[in-house]
Amino acid sequence: MAVQSVPAPAGVREQALPGFAVAAIREEGRWRCVRLTPDALLDLDTAITELRGLRSPGAVLGLLDVDDEFFVLLRPTPGGVSLMVSDAVAALDYDVAADVLDLLRVELPPDDDALDEPWPEGDLAIVADMGLPADELEVLAGEVELYPDEQLAVISRRCGFADALAKVVDIR
C-alpha cells in the first residue's frame, strides 16, 4: 500500500519537484496530517519554518518525498531540528539534501567510489519514540527496491498515522 506522489498544483514555482511534503501532528492522542507547500521540497528552511509555524504542543514530524528519489524526515526540537535523509548521496543533485547535510555538518567523501551506494544520514532515532527504532529505520532507508513514498508509508504505519497521511496523500 504505497503513497502516491501528487503533481504540483498550477501556479507553483517552475522548479517545483514531484513528490509531497506533509506534516504529521499528534495532539491529544490523535494524529492529523497537513500538506506543506511544494516549496518545502526545494528549500529546507521553508520546510522547517512551516513545521515550526504549526505550533503544536504534541509531536510534529515533517515528511518529504523529494522527486521520488529520497525522503527527508524533520522534527522541530526546542534547540533546533532533528533531521534524517534516506540517501546522503542525493546531496550531489538536490539542494534540500545538501542543506540537510550542511545542517548535520556532514561532508560527502571525496572518493567517487564511496558515492556509488546510497546511505542514510542524520538522526536515525528521529521516530524511535513513535514506534520505529533507529536500527529499523536504517534498514528501511536502505531498501533501494522501495520508492520513498512506500518507505514513508511504512514509517506512517509504524508510527500510527497512516490513516491521517492517506487523507492528504493518495494511497495505492
N, C-alpha and C positions, 0 to 999 in steps of 0.2 A: 504494500500500500504506500506508494510514493507520493510525495508532494510535487505538484507540477508548477513550474515557473509560469508567471503571467506576464504577457507583453506589457511594456511600459505604456501608460496612458498618453494620449495626444497632448502635446504641449510640454512634455518633459524635455530637458536638455538633450541635444542631439547625441551627446556622447554617453547617454544613459545605457546601462548594460542590462542584458536579460538577467532574470533572477528575481529574488524578492528580499525585502528587508522587513522583518517583523519583530515586534517587542512582545514578549510573554511576561505577563504581570500577575503576581499572586497577591490577592487581597482577601482578607477574612476567610482564608482557607479555600478560595476558589481561584481558578486561572481564567484569564481572558487574554486575548491576543489582539493587537492592533498593528496595522501596517505603518511602517516608516516611509518617508519619501523615497523615491527612486534614487535621489542624490546620495542617500546613505550607502549605496553600493559603490559609489565613486570616491567618497570622501569620509574617512574615519571620524574626523572631527564633527561632521554633520550627524553621523550615527550616534556618537557619544552625546552630543548636545540634545538630540531628540530624546534619547533614553533618559537623560537627566531631567528633561522637561516634563516627564511623566509624573514625577514626584509621588511615588507610591511608598507607603510605609512597609510594604512587603517586598518580596523578591522581584527584581526586574532583570530580564535576560534578553539581549538582542541576538537575533539570528539572521545572518546574511548569507544568502546563496548567491555567489558572485559568478555570473556568466556560465553557470552550470559547470564550473571548473573547480571550485573550492568553497569552503564555508568558513565563516568567522563567527565566534561567539564573543559577546561583550557583556560585561556585568559591572555596572557602576558600583563603586565602593566609596565609603566616606573619604578615603585618602587618594582616590584616583579611579582607575578602571582595571578590572581583570580582563585579559584578552587571551584568545586562543585562535590560531589559524590552522586549518586542516592540512595545508600544503605551504610550507615556508618558501619553496621554490617559486611559487606564484608571484612572489615579490619581484621577480625579474620582469614580469609582464603587466602587473596590476598595481596601481598606486595604493589602493586600500590595503593590500597585503604588505606592500613596502612600508606603509605607515604603521601597521601592526608591529612589524619587526623593529622599526625605529623606536616605538614606544617601549618595546620589550628590551631594547638595547642589544639586539641580536644582529649579527652580520652573517651574510651568506659566506660559505667557504670560498676561497679563491680558486680552488681546484674544480675545474669543469666536470670532472668525473663524479664529484660529490653531489652535483646538482642533477644527476640522472634520475634519482629516485626521490619522490616527494616524502616529506616527513612533517608531522605536526609540530607546532612550536607554541609556547606560551603556557598558560595555567591550565594544565590538564585536569586539575581538580575543580575547575570552574563550576561544575554542576554536581559535584560529589554530594553536597548536602541535599540535592534534589532527587537523588536516587541513581546517579550514574557515576560510579567510581572512576578515578583517573586512569587506571590501567585499562578499563573497558572503553573509555573514550579514546584512548590512544589506539587501541585495536580497531575501533570503528573508523577513526580518521584514516587509518592505513588501508582500509578496504577499498582498493582502487577500482574494483568492479562495480561499486555503488556510486551513483551520482550524488552530488552534495544534497539535493533535495531529499533523496532517500535516506542519507545519513542524518539529516535534520529531522526527518520523520521518526527515525528510530530514537533519537535524542528526546523528541517531544513525547513519545510513548513512555520511555523510561522515566521521564521527569513528571509525567502526569498531565501534560497539557495538549495531547494530540487532538482531542475534540475541539479545543479552543483554536488551535492552529488551523484545523480543517475548515473552520468557519471563515477564515480570511484568506486561505490559500487552497486552491483546488487539490483534491487528493484523488489519486488513481484508484 
